[in-house]
Amino acid sequence: MADVWVEEESAGLVLQGEEADELLAALVGSTEWVAGHKAGIPVHERVIRIPARMVPILREACDAAERASAARRDVR
């Protein structure tokens, strides 16, 4: 199962999904996805798999997080 929600306090996204299998984790860990950003998975992070059916849900959650973040900035 995969899930996504917006944390009220920080307006950040929280993702829950299946932990990637060893092959995918090894691929992610050995790939430099962003130029200048070293390859590897920090020990405090996990690679999770979010199914394609979650793309619209992620878009909705991103919009909600953006609105919540903007509201937090307006209050300060």
Number of C-alpha atoms within 10 A of each C-alpha: 8 13 14 17 18 18 12 11 9 11 19 17 17 11 14 14 14 13 13 15 11 10 9 14 17 14 12 16 16 13 13 13 12 8 7 7 9 12 15 15 15 8 6 5 7 11 17 16 17 19 12 9 9 13 11 10 14 18 11 14 18 18 13 17 20 16 13 19 16 12 12 13 9 8 6 5
